Amino acid sequence: MKLNPFLLFEGNCAARRRAGSGPFLDPVGYITAMSCPTVTLCVGVHSGGDVLTSTDPTFGASAWTVTTGVDGSGLDAVTCPSATFCIAVDSRGGIVTSTDPTGGAVEWTFTNTDGNKHLFAVSCATTTFCVATDDHGDVVTTKEPTGGAAKWKIDQVDPGRWLVAVSCPSSKLCVAADNHYGVVVGSI
């Protein structure tokens, strides 16, 4: 029996339902992160720098579009604080932003914000406040995420550690986790 690799979890994670039939969403590489700002928009990122989008995420693999050529490096995390703004981070200090995530590659803009450092995670409390974290213990923050590299500020907060996750429920609180079981709490 061949199972469809695209599964939909309903209710609890123990109850799985096939979400349609069809090909793999991504036969080469792997999907690294997913963000769904609404029930009618989900945006995923891929280890090869591609973006996956769907306006009907429960319909199955055929309802997803893979947009290639968004980033030349592997994308590791994505967050969409609204249906009209998404940001993803890559493994070489870059970010890609879009105000039309389903609009294809031309709607995604690349900016190098952190040299060649590996950006692991990103969180945006709003469309005008975002925080990314890297493999040197830095937080990279902005109040204007589409404003180019000059609008991003780098602060080292956890030297010698990889900040592998971050969550900012508001612009007053961000919590990051490092690769040594440490938690960094901050506010801007």
C-alpha positions as CSV (number, residue, x, y, z in Angstrom):
1,M,0.0,0.0,0.0
2,K,1.4,3.4,-1.0
3,L,0.6,6.3,1.3
4,N,0.3,9.8,0.1
5,P,3.2,11.8,1.8
6,F,0.9,14.8,2.2
7,L,-1.1,14.3,5.4
8,L,-3.6,16.5,7.2
9,F,-3.9,16.3,10.9
10,E,-7.4,16.8,12.2
11,G,-8.3,17.2,15.9
12,N,-5.4,15.5,17.5
13,C,-2.2,14.4,15.9
14,A,-3.1,10.7,16.3
15,A,-6.0,11.1,13.8
16,R,-4.6,11.3,10.3
17,R,-6.6,11.8,7.1
18,R,-5.2,11.7,3.6
19,A,-5.5,15.1,2.1
20,G,-6.1,14.2,-1.5
21,S,-4.0,12.2,-3.9
22,G,-1.2,13.3,-6.1
23,P,2.5,13.7,-6.3
24,F,4.9,14.8,-3.5
25,L,4.7,18.5,-2.9
26,D,8.5,18.5,-3.0
27,P,10.3,15.5,-4.4
28,V,13.8,17.0,-3.9
29,G,14.9,18.4,-0.6
30,Y,12.6,19.0,2.3
31,I,10.2,21.5,3.7
32,T,11.8,23.3,6.6
33,A,9.0,25.4,8.0
34,M,5.4,26.4,7.5
35,S,3.3,29.5,8.5
36,C,-0.5,29.9,8.0
37,P,-1.7,33.4,8.8
38,T,-5.3,32.4,7.9
39,V,-7.2,29.2,7.1
40,T,-7.0,30.2,3.4
41,L,-3.2,30.8,3.2
42,C,-0.3,28.7,4.1
43,V,3.3,29.4,3.2
44,G,6.1,27.0,3.5
45,V,9.9,27.2,2.8
46,H,12.2,24.6,1.4
47,S,15.8,23.5,2.0
48,G,16.7,24.5,-1.6
49,G,15.4,28.1,-1.3
50,D,11.9,27.5,-2.8
51,V,8.6,28.8,-1.4
52,L,5.4,26.7,-1.3
53,T,2.0,28.3,-1.1
54,S,-1.6,27.3,-0.9
55,T,-4.9,29.2,-0.7
56,D,-6.7,25.9,0.0
57,P,-4.2,23.9,2.2
58,T,-6.6,21.1,3.0
59,F,-7.3,20.2,-0.6
60,G,-4.1,18.1,-1.1
61,A,-0.9,18.3,-3.1
62,S,-2.6,19.8,-6.2
63,A,-3.6,22.9,-4.2
64,W,0.0,23.8,-3.6
65,T,2.3,25.9,-5.8
66,V,6.1,25.6,-5.6
67,T,7.8,28.8,-6.5
68,T,11.4,28.2,-7.4
69,G,14.3,30.7,-7.4
70,V,13.2,32.7,-4.4
71,D,16.5,32.3,-2.6
72,G,19.8,30.8,-3.7
73,S,20.4,29.4,-0.2
74,G,18.3,27.0,1.9
75,L,15.4,28.7,3.6
76,D,15.1,27.6,7.3
77,A,12.2,29.4,8.8
78,V,9.1,31.5,7.7
79,T,6.6,33.6,9.5
80,C,3.5,35.4,8.1
81,P,2.0,37.8,10.6
82,S,-0.7,38.6,8.0
83,A,-1.9,37.3,4.7
84,T,-0.2,40.3,3.1
85,F,3.3,39.9,4.6
86,C,5.7,37.0,5.0
87,I,9.3,36.8,5.8
88,A,11.7,33.9,5.6
89,V,15.4,33.5,6.6
90,D,18.2,31.6,5.0
91,S,21.4,29.8,5.9
92,R,23.7,32.6,4.7
93,G,22.4,35.7,6.5
94,G,19.7,36.6,4.1
95,I,16.0,37.2,4.4
96,V,13.3,37.2,1.8
97,T,10.1,39.2,2.2
98,S,6.8,39.4,0.3
99,T,3.7,41.5,0.5
100,D,2.1,39.0,-2.0
101,P,3.3,35.6,-1.0
102,T,1.3,33.8,-3.7
103,G,2.5,36.1,-6.5
104,G,5.5,34.1,-7.6
105,A,9.2,34.7,-7.4
106,V,9.0,38.3,-8.5
107,E,7.0,39.2,-5.4
108,W,9.8,38.0,-3.0
109,T,12.7,40.4,-2.3
110,F,16.1,39.3,-1.0
111,T,18.1,41.3,1.5
112,N,21.4,40.2,3.2
113,T,21.0,41.3,6.8
114,D,23.6,39.2,8.7
115,G,26.7,38.7,6.5
116,N,27.3,34.9,6.1
117,K,25.8,33.9,9.4
118,H,23.2,31.1,9.4
119,L,19.8,32.5,10.3
120,F,17.8,29.8,12.1
121,A,14.5,31.4,13.1
122,V,12.3,34.4,12.6
123,S,9.2,35.8,14.3
124,C,7.2,38.9,13.6
125,A,4.8,40.2,16.3
126,T,3.4,42.5,13.6
127,T,4.1,43.4,10.0
128,T,6.4,46.1,11.3
129,F,8.3,44.3,14.0
130,C,10.5,41.2,13.2
131,V,13.3,39.4,15.0
132,A,15.6,36.7,13.5
133,T,18.3,34.7,15.3
134,D,21.6,33.2,14.1
135,D,24.4,30.8,14.7
136,H,26.6,33.4,16.6
137,G,24.1,34.2,19.4
138,D,22.8,37.3,17.6
139,V,19.3,38.7,17.4
140,V,18.6,40.7,14.2
141,T,15.7,43.1,14.6
142,T,13.8,45.6,12.6
143,K,10.8,47.8,12.8
144,E,10.8,48.1,9.0
145,P,11.3,44.5,7.6
146,T,11.0,45.6,3.9
147,G,13.2,48.6,4.3
148,G,16.5,46.9,3.2
149,A,19.6,45.9,5.1
150,A,20.1,49.3,6.8
151,K,16.9,48.9,8.7
152,W,18.1,45.7,10.4
153,K,20.1,45.9,13.7
154,I,22.3,43.1,14.9
155,D,22.9,42.6,18.7
156,Q,24.9,39.7,20.2
157,V,22.9,38.4,23.2
158,D,24.2,34.8,23.6
159,P,27.8,34.6,22.6
160,G,29.1,31.2,21.4
161,R,25.6,29.8,21.1
162,W,23.2,29.1,18.2
163,L,19.9,30.8,18.7
164,V,17.8,28.1,17.0
165,A,14.2,29.3,17.8
166,V,12.5,32.6,18.5
167,S,8.9,33.7,19.3
168,C,7.7,37.3,19.7
169,P,4.1,37.5,20.9
170,S,4.5,41.3,21.0
171,S,7.1,44.0,20.3
172,K,7.7,44.1,24.1
173,L,8.6,40.4,24.5
174,C,10.7,38.0,22.5
175,V,11.9,34.6,23.8
176,A,14.7,32.7,22.0
177,A,16.2,29.3,22.7
178,D,19.8,28.3,22.1
179,N,21.5,25.0,21.3
180,H,22.7,24.5,24.9
181,Y,19.2,24.4,26.6
182,G,19.4,28.2,27.3
183,V,16.5,30.6,27.0
184,V,17.1,34.3,26.2
185,V,14.3,36.7,27.0
186,G,14.3,40.3,25.7
187,S,12.3,43.3,24.8
188,I,12.9,46.0,22.3
